């Protein structure tokens, strides 16, 4: 009798709230993410096993460190895609990029050589040390061109850490993609405090895993089963599954 009762109890977590991941580094050997095709497949299988239906992976583009081009990214993406098909892994894998906000990024905008995802979204990150230059002007150009700018992990920029800063960025047209694992203190207590502020203010648009290796994946899965994750969903209008 007791076995039957306990068997019917369902877990409180429901992955159906969030089945699309954006922001990860799953294409092997082109940035600081996964290094081998085997590991990439293992991670993608873990996504699938946990209920994910779609992954938008986003390799770095930073001219002085990860000088990836669209051709390099697409070539390696196709190799990974072919292996998924070979192993009958039926998860949608799409590719865009995580741009580093610098002069090269601005140059690519002018050339219209930008990898987007969904309905013309662009993912980019700032320096961890220095505020971005000419941000308002650049965002204005992006919006005028029909792009939708998405800031990766805003909780990690210490120079933007107040409610006033975050709301000003949103007023400029920026969408926020937080790293779920930040809620677990993965990047330190200050970042954890910042992300809770962003969540409580209801400023989150997208949730990302930012997977770089198996350790990230372990913590990401733990996060998805936590009260912190449910808090994100409750207080914010998450757009992942509309992509």
ZATIPA-628870 format. One record per residue (C-alpha): residue in three letters; x, y, z. Coordinates in steps of 0.5 Angstrom, whole numbers, plus 500, padded with zeros to 3 digits. Each point is the difference from the previous one (the first is absolute). Example, Ala and Ser with C-alpha at 12.3 -4.5 7.8 and 13.67 -1.06 7.14 Angstrom:
# residues 2
ALA525491516
SER502507498
This chain:
# residues 243
UNK500500500
UNK505505502
UNK504498494
UNK495502495
UNK498507504
UNK508502499
UNK500497493
UNK495505498
UNK503506503
UNK503505495
UNK506504500
UNK498508501
UNK505502495
UNK497500493
UNK505501494
UNK494501495
UNK501508502
UNK506500497
UNK502495494
UNK505505496
UNK507502502
UNK503506498
UNK508502501
UNK505494500
UNK506498497
UNK499493498
UNK504500493
UNK506497501
UNK507503500
UNK498507498
UNK500504506
UNK501498508
UNK494496500
UNK500492498
UNK506497497
UNK498494497
UNK494497496
UNK499495505
UNK499504505
UNK495505496
UNK496494499
UNK500498507
UNK498507502
UNK494500495
UNK498493502
UNK499503507
UNK496506498
UNK496495496
UNK499495506
UNK498506504
UNK494502496
UNK503505495
UNK498501493
UNK504505497
UNK507503501
UNK503506497
UNK507500501
UNK504506500
UNK508500499
UNK504506502
UNK502505495
UNK506504503
UNK505503494
UNK506499505
UNK498494503
UNK495496496
UNK500503493
UNK495495498
UNK496502493
UNK493498498
UNK504495495
UNK504497506
UNK494499504
UNK495497495
UNK505495498
UNK501497507
UNK493501501
UNK498495494
UNK505495503
UNK497500507
UNK493500496
UNK502494496
UNK502496506
UNK494501504
UNK496498493
UNK505494500
UNK498498507
UNK493501499
UNK500506506
UNK493504498
UNK501506503
UNK500507496
UNK507503500
UNK501507498
UNK506505500
UNK501507501
UNK506503503
UNK501504507
UNK504506497
UNK505504505
UNK498508500
UNK506503496
UNK502504494
UNK500494496
UNK492498502
UNK498507498
UNK504499493
UNK496494499
UNK494503502
UNK501505494
UNK502495495
UNK493496502
UNK505494502
UNK496498506
UNK498493502
UNK493500503
UNK495496503
UNK492500501
UNK497506497
UNK507504499
UNK502499507
UNK508502501
UNK503497506
UNK507504503
UNK504501506
UNK503506503
UNK507500503
UNK500498508
UNK505506501
UNK498506496
UNK493503498
UNK498500493
UNK502506495
UNK495503496
UNK494495503
UNK494505499
UNK502501492
UNK502493499
UNK493498502
UNK497505497
UNK503497493
UNK498493502
UNK493502501
UNK499504494
UNK503494496
UNK495496503
UNK504496504
UNK498498507
UNK506501505
UNK501495506
UNK505501505
UNK503493503
UNK501499507
UNK498508503
UNK501497507
UNK508500499
UNK501507498
UNK502503507
UNK500507497
UNK492499499
UNK498497506
UNK494505502
UNK493500499
UNK501507496
UNK505497496
UNK496494498
UNK494504498
UNK504505496
UNK503494496
UNK493498499
UNK497506498
UNK506501495
UNK497493496
UNK504495503
UNK497493502
UNK503496506
UNK503493499
UNK502498507
UNK504493502
UNK496496504
UNK506497503
UNK501507503
UNK495499505
UNK504494503
UNK506505502
UNK504497494
UNK503507498
UNK500502508
UNK496503505
UNK500507497
UNK497497493
UNK495496504
UNK498506503
UNK499504494
UNK496495496
UNK495499506
UNK499508499
UNK499499493
UNK495494501
UNK496504505
UNK500506496
UNK497496494
UNK505502495
UNK502493497
UNK498498493
UNK504494499
UNK503494504
UNK507497498
UNK504495502
UNK507503497
UNK502492500
UNK508500499
UNK501493503
UNK497494504
UNK501504507
UNK496506497
UNK494494498
UNK500497507
UNK499507503
UNK495502495
UNK496494501
UNK500501507
UNK498507499
UNK494498496
UNK497495506
UNK501506505
UNK495505503
UNK505506497
UNK498497493
UNK492500502
UNK501507502
UNK503503493
UNK494497497
UNK495503505
UNK502507500
UNK502501492
UNK498499493
UNK505495498
UNK500500492
UNK504493499
UNK495496497
UNK497505495
UNK507500496
